[in-house]
Amino acid sequence: MSPQQKKILPIIVLQIIPLLLFPFNYLTSGWWAILFVIVIFVLLGIALLRGKLWALTMSIFLQGINAVIRIMMFLPNAQNIADGSLNLPFVITSTLSIILSIWFLLRLDKSDIRSTIA
């Protein structure tokens, strides 16, 4: 692994965090989906380290689609239906996920990352 690849390794490894950032009760009911996401991102990480530009495009796409879906889910799920209170764990994790996804999306699209991978 080259020094340039070592520089972007944290970005490659940590880009899974926004996709898995949900309240704990959401995660326990969908463990198979978590496993699927982990497998996909391990394969994407391997492809990125091998210099495959399609993997970079797919990573950018997944971060963007995550941000869009989280924004669409935000208002309908921000309030508890039963008592009308704020669903604070969901609001916090969704906000963090949106911010991180947009940051990863913008960071992965920079020319230094693209040139390192290519």
PyMOL commands that set and color helices and strands:
alter all, ss='L'
color gray80, all
select helices_A, chain A and resi 3-14+17-20+24-29+31-49+53-77+88-108+111-117
alter helices_A, ss='H'
color red, helices_A
deselect
rebuild
show_as cartoon
